[in-house]
Amino acid sequence: MGRSALYPRIEPFATGLLAVSNLHSIYFEQCGNPSGHPVLFLHGGPGSCIAPVHRRFFDPAHYRLVLFDQRGCGQSRPLGSIMANTTQDLVGDIEKLRISLGIERWTLFGGSWGSALALYYAIHHRDRVCGLILRGVFFVSARELHWFYQDGAGRIFPEEFERFKAVVPAGERESMIAAYNRLLNSPNSPHIETAAMAWCRWEAAASFLVPRKRHVAKFSNPAISVPYAKIESHYFANLGFFSGDNEILNRVQILRRVPICIVQGRYDLVCPMESAWLLHQALPESELVIVDEAGHSALDNPITKRLVAAANDFKLTS
């Protein structure tokens, strides 16, 4: 039941740009029922952006859906900027957005990097969170990053990983993230576009259980791949700007009484199921939905169906 599981297309009832610092302004939009239960959609990456399809996971008659492009992403400005762009900055932006919209408490919906940001925000603003719907759990730990960018997922997609490695000189491959971060964020680097496209195409190639060539091909456009790769490599080179390698997992006990649904693809190569399992063990009251026939992407058809079901289930308590 792929895209048919999604709600019909919907347009925002409000959009805007919110100045969150002297440098950054974030684009946001609201959809659905203006008087409905607030839910915040947190996109992945870091470096990705919101898209119209993201509005369709939620019943528009019930939810007041808020979506925003994180610093440097999508329609936020300045595009691709890594200045004053950390996880702590993003959490501050979320609070500024909540206050500006007059929302007291909301449910958070985030996948991949969005799951890390949702958890980190909830840890710091527990009283503002009604619940969490998470997909492709990610702690931005050294172990997870080593798996995907160094010695793990490349053994499943060796042909794609060879293309990813080829951009980096042989003598600099002991840390692919550090090497890419230098290529992407060094002033006047002549290799930014090549590196950005390779970085994004590697992630895209591994995102679906059955690879989708069209999904990979869109990152051949440097206007899409450059800001994405610059920001993502910036965050990963700094281990998400967390204090300690497993800061999120070490602090989630504060969320023991928060309703949490975790939707996890069994064959997720980008954010392997181990992290979802560890989160569920730390928060045994959470619901863990293992999707045996799916990979990483929220638009992998079986994942889509279960995310919509999770959002519908949350209607009963919101």
ZICORQUI-V780061 format. One line per field, one symbol per residue. ss: DSSP state (@ for helix, = for strand, . for the rest). phi: phi as a letter, one per 40 degrees, with the letter a starting at -180 (. if undefined). burial: # if it has 16 or more other C-alpha atoms within 10 Angstrom, else .. A space follows every 10 residues. Layout:
ss->???
phi->???
burial->???
This chain:
ss->..@@@..... ...======. ....====== ==....==== ==........ .@@@@@@... ..======.. ......=... ......@@@@ @@@@@@@@@@ .....===== =.@@@@@@@@ @@@@.@@@== =====..... .@@@@@@@@. ..@@@..@@@ @@@@@@...@ @@...@@@@@ @@@@@..... .@@@@@@@@@ @@@@@..... ..@@@@@@@@ .@@@@@@@@@ @@@@@@@.@@ @.....@@@@ @@@@@...== =====..... ..@@@@@@@@ @@....==== =......... @@@@@@@@@@ @@@@@@@.
phi->.ccccccdda bccababbcb acbbbbcbab bgcdbcccbb cbcchchcac adcccccbcc cbbccbbacc dgbfccbccg cbcfbbdccc cccccccdcc cgccaacbba bgdccccccc ccccbdcbbc abbbbfdabf cdccccdcbb aaccccbccc ccccccccdd cbccaccccc ccccbcdgcc bcccccccdc cccccccbdb dbcccccccc cccccccdcd cccccccbfg gcchcbdccc bcdcbdbccb bbbbcdbccc bdcdcccccc ccbccccbbc bcbabcccbc dccddccccc ccccccbb
burial->..#.##.... ......#### ...####### ####.##### ########## ...####### .######### ########## ##..####.# #.###.##.. ....###### ########## ###..#.### ########## #..##.#### .###.....# #..##.##.. ..#..##### #####..... .######### #########. .....#..## .#.####### #######.## ##..#..##. .#..#..### ########## ###.###.## .##..#.### #..####### ########.# ##.#....
